[in-house]
């Protein structure tokens, strides 16, 4: 039998709140190879085991009436894939909690609030910005965003064992932030695209890196723009603990 993986480390600086306390001694898995998500969790005192998902991320945004459901669905598929794979590999030592996440960037969000329901604004069409194909595509994205506003949406899904079929439960959240771009000079946009930093980022920019030079302000959770809405995640954990004394005790 394979040795039991070490439980997730609740780091010494973590706040003593119900959700974090519940994770002590548990096997918590981050279904993502993103170093940014791992770093954000560590900032707030959690060092999960990292098992990247093999889900192909081939959902079609066109299949979702509300585009904001798209990253939540992708996050759910990621988390379920990792959970089922780990349980199949070692049923006696399955994970207590698997965290899946997916971040997308949408153009032309309304600048007055990140809580806008787009069903109430039928004239607004949002373009989903994936990772740029190359530097030229990155520059095109930046030119489109320049002097404008984009919406960053992260879906987070938690998968954890329960007694009832199918043996696990799923709870999800979405977080929205607005990113306001300055009216940047063309030379700055070209220089940033040439740096290559934005090539592996949805929307083609990294607010926590050189891309911060392009940004005028952020409305909402900064960490959500980086890739993981930690505050909402830990609030959801607290809620799950409050709702169910047996949460993570199966």
C-alpha positions as CSV (number, residue, x, y, z in Angstrom):
1,X,0.0,0.0,0.0
2,X,1.3,3.4,-0.9
3,X,2.2,5.7,2.1
4,X,-0.4,8.2,3.0
5,X,0.4,11.6,1.6
6,X,1.2,14.3,4.2
7,X,-1.7,16.5,5.1
8,X,-1.9,20.0,4.0
9,X,0.2,22.3,6.1
10,X,-1.7,25.0,8.0
11,X,1.1,27.5,8.3
12,X,2.0,29.2,11.6
13,X,0.9,32.6,10.4
14,X,-2.7,31.4,9.5
15,X,-5.6,33.1,11.2
16,X,-7.5,30.9,13.7
17,X,-10.8,31.0,11.9
18,X,-13.2,28.0,11.6
19,X,-12.5,27.2,8.0
20,X,-8.7,27.2,8.4
21,X,-8.9,25.3,11.7
22,X,-10.9,22.6,10.0
23,X,-8.2,22.0,7.5
24,X,-5.5,21.2,10.1
25,X,-4.5,17.6,9.6
26,X,-6.6,17.2,6.4
27,X,-5.4,16.2,3.0
28,X,-6.2,19.3,0.9
29,X,-5.3,19.3,-2.8
30,X,-5.1,22.2,-5.2
31,X,-6.1,20.9,-8.7
32,X,-3.9,23.4,-10.4
33,X,-0.3,23.8,-11.4
34,X,-0.5,27.6,-11.2
35,X,2.2,28.9,-9.0
36,X,0.2,32.0,-8.5
37,X,-2.7,30.2,-6.9
38,X,-0.4,28.2,-4.7
39,X,1.4,31.4,-3.6
40,X,-1.9,33.2,-2.8
41,X,-3.1,30.3,-0.6
42,X,0.3,30.4,1.2
43,X,-0.1,34.1,1.9
44,X,-3.1,33.3,3.9
45,X,-1.7,30.3,5.7
46,X,-2.5,27.2,3.6
47,X,0.1,25.0,1.8
48,X,-2.0,22.4,-0.1
49,X,-0.7,19.4,-2.0
50,X,-0.6,20.3,-5.7
51,X,-2.0,17.8,-8.2
52,X,-2.7,19.5,-11.6
53,X,-5.9,18.5,-13.3
54,X,-5.8,16.7,-16.6
55,X,-9.2,18.0,-17.6
56,X,-8.8,19.2,-21.2
57,X,-10.7,22.5,-20.6
58,X,-12.7,22.0,-23.8
59,X,-16.0,23.4,-22.7
60,X,-17.6,25.8,-25.2
61,X,-18.5,29.2,-23.8
62,X,-21.3,29.4,-26.3
63,X,-23.1,26.6,-24.3
64,X,-23.6,28.9,-21.3
65,X,-26.5,31.3,-21.3
66,X,-24.6,33.3,-18.6
67,X,-20.9,33.5,-19.5
68,X,-20.0,33.8,-15.8
69,X,-21.0,30.1,-15.4
70,X,-18.3,29.1,-17.8
71,X,-15.3,29.3,-15.4
72,X,-17.3,27.8,-12.6
73,X,-18.0,24.8,-14.8
74,X,-14.4,24.4,-15.8
75,X,-13.3,24.7,-12.2
76,X,-15.8,22.0,-11.2
77,X,-14.5,19.6,-13.9
78,X,-10.9,20.2,-12.8
79,X,-11.7,19.4,-9.2
80,X,-13.8,16.4,-9.8
81,X,-11.2,14.9,-12.2
82,X,-8.5,15.2,-9.6
83,X,-10.7,13.9,-6.8
84,X,-11.8,10.8,-8.7
85,X,-8.3,10.1,-9.8
86,X,-6.8,10.3,-6.3
87,X,-9.6,8.2,-4.8
88,X,-9.2,5.5,-7.5
89,X,-5.4,5.4,-7.0
90,X,-5.7,4.9,-3.2
91,X,-9.3,4.6,-1.8
92,X,-8.0,4.5,1.8
93,X,-6.2,7.8,1.5
94,X,-8.4,9.9,-0.7
95,X,-8.4,13.7,-0.4
96,X,-10.5,15.5,2.2
97,X,-10.8,18.6,0.0
98,X,-10.0,19.3,-3.6
99,X,-9.9,22.9,-4.8
100,X,-10.4,23.7,-8.5
101,X,-10.2,27.1,-10.1
102,X,-10.5,28.8,-13.5
103,X,-10.0,32.5,-14.3
104,X,-11.3,34.2,-17.5
105,X,-11.1,37.8,-18.7
106,X,-14.1,39.4,-20.4
107,X,-14.0,42.7,-22.3
108,X,-16.3,45.7,-22.0
109,X,-17.6,45.3,-18.5
110,X,-19.6,48.2,-17.2
111,X,-17.4,50.5,-15.1
112,X,-19.9,51.3,-12.4
113,X,-20.0,47.9,-10.6
114,X,-18.7,44.4,-10.8
115,X,-22.1,43.2,-9.6
116,X,-23.8,44.1,-12.9
117,X,-26.2,41.4,-14.2
118,X,-25.6,41.3,-17.9
119,X,-29.1,40.0,-18.5
120,X,-30.2,43.5,-17.6
121,X,-28.0,45.0,-20.2
122,X,-28.8,43.1,-23.4
123,X,-26.9,45.6,-25.6
124,X,-23.6,44.7,-23.9
125,X,-21.6,42.0,-25.6
126,X,-18.6,40.6,-23.8
127,X,-15.7,38.9,-25.6
128,X,-14.0,36.1,-23.8
129,X,-10.2,36.6,-23.9
130,X,-8.2,33.4,-23.7
131,X,-4.4,33.3,-23.5
132,X,-2.8,35.0,-26.5
133,X,-1.6,32.7,-29.3
134,X,1.6,34.8,-29.8
135,X,3.0,38.2,-29.2
136,X,1.1,39.8,-32.0
137,X,-2.2,38.4,-30.6
138,X,-1.1,39.7,-27.2
139,X,-0.7,43.2,-28.6
140,X,-4.1,43.0,-30.3
141,X,-5.7,42.2,-26.9
142,X,-3.9,45.0,-25.2
143,X,-4.9,47.5,-27.8
144,X,-8.5,46.4,-27.4
145,X,-8.3,46.8,-23.6
146,X,-6.3,50.0,-23.6
147,X,-8.2,52.9,-22.0
148,X,-11.1,50.5,-21.3
149,X,-12.3,48.2,-18.6
150,X,-12.3,44.4,-18.4
151,X,-13.9,42.0,-16.0
152,X,-11.9,39.2,-14.4
153,X,-14.0,36.2,-13.3
154,X,-12.7,33.3,-11.3
155,X,-14.8,30.2,-10.6
156,X,-13.8,28.1,-7.6
157,X,-15.2,24.7,-6.9
158,X,-14.6,22.6,-3.8
159,X,-15.0,18.8,-3.9
160,X,-15.2,16.8,-0.7
161,X,-16.3,13.3,0.4
162,X,-19.8,12.6,1.7
163,X,-21.6,9.3,2.5
164,X,-24.3,9.7,-0.1
165,X,-24.0,8.9,-3.8
166,X,-21.8,9.6,-5.8
167,X,-19.5,9.8,-2.8
168,X,-18.6,13.5,-3.0
169,X,-20.3,16.9,-2.8
170,X,-19.5,20.1,-4.8
171,X,-19.8,23.7,-3.6
172,X,-18.8,26.5,-5.9
173,X,-18.4,30.3,-6.0
174,X,-17.6,33.0,-8.6
175,X,-15.7,36.2,-8.0
176,X,-15.8,39.2,-10.3
177,X,-13.3,42.1,-10.4
178,X,-13.0,45.1,-12.7
179,X,-9.7,46.1,-14.1
180,X,-9.3,49.7,-15.5
181,X,-6.6,50.2,-18.1
182,X,-4.9,53.5,-18.4
183,X,-4.8,55.2,-21.8
184,X,-1.3,53.8,-22.4
185,X,1.1,54.9,-25.2
186,X,1.4,52.5,-28.1
187,X,5.1,52.1,-27.3
188,X,4.3,50.8,-23.8
189,X,1.8,48.3,-25.2
190,X,4.4,47.0,-27.7
191,X,7.1,46.8,-25.1
192,X,4.9,44.8,-22.8
193,X,3.8,42.4,-25.6
194,X,7.4,42.0,-26.6
195,X,8.3,41.1,-23.0
196,X,6.3,37.9,-23.3
197,X,5.0,38.1,-19.8
198,X,1.3,38.1,-20.9
199,X,1.6,35.0,-23.1
200,X,0.4,32.5,-20.5
201,X,-2.2,34.8,-18.9
202,X,-5.9,35.0,-19.8
203,X,-6.4,38.5,-21.3
204,X,-2.7,38.8,-22.0
205,X,-1.5,40.7,-18.9
206,X,-0.2,40.0,-15.4
207,X,-1.3,42.7,-13.0
208,X,1.2,41.5,-10.3
209,X,4.1,41.8,-12.7
210,X,5.2,44.2,-15.5
211,X,1.5,44.4,-16.6
212,X,0.8,46.5,-13.5
213,X,2.2,49.5,-15.5
214,X,-0.8,49.3,-17.8
215,X,-3.4,49.4,-15.0
216,X,-5.1,52.5,-13.6
217,X,-7.1,50.9,-10.8
218,X,-8.9,47.7,-9.8
219,X,-12.4,47.4,-8.3
220,X,-12.8,44.2,-6.3
221,X,-10.5,41.5,-5.1
222,X,-6.9,42.1,-6.3
223,X,-6.0,38.4,-5.7
224,X,-8.9,37.4,-7.9
225,X,-7.3,39.3,-10.8
226,X,-4.0,37.4,-10.1
227,X,-5.9,34.1,-10.2
228,X,-7.5,33.1,-6.9
229,X,-10.1,34.9,-4.7
230,X,-8.8,33.9,-1.4
231,X,-11.1,36.0,0.7
232,X,-14.3,34.5,-0.8
233,X,-12.7,31.0,-0.6
234,X,-12.1,31.2,3.1
235,X,-15.5,32.7,3.7
236,X,-17.1,29.7,1.9
237,X,-15.1,27.4,4.1
238,X,-16.3,29.1,7.2
239,X,-19.9,28.8,5.9
240,X,-19.5,25.1,5.2
241,X,-18.2,24.6,8.8
242,X,-21.1,26.6,10.2
243,X,-23.7,24.7,8.1
244,X,-22.4,21.1,8.8
245,X,-20.6,19.9,11.9
246,X,-19.5,16.8,9.9
247,X,-17.9,18.8,7.1
248,X,-14.6,17.1,6.1
249,X,-15.2,14.4,8.8
250,X,-16.3,11.6,6.4
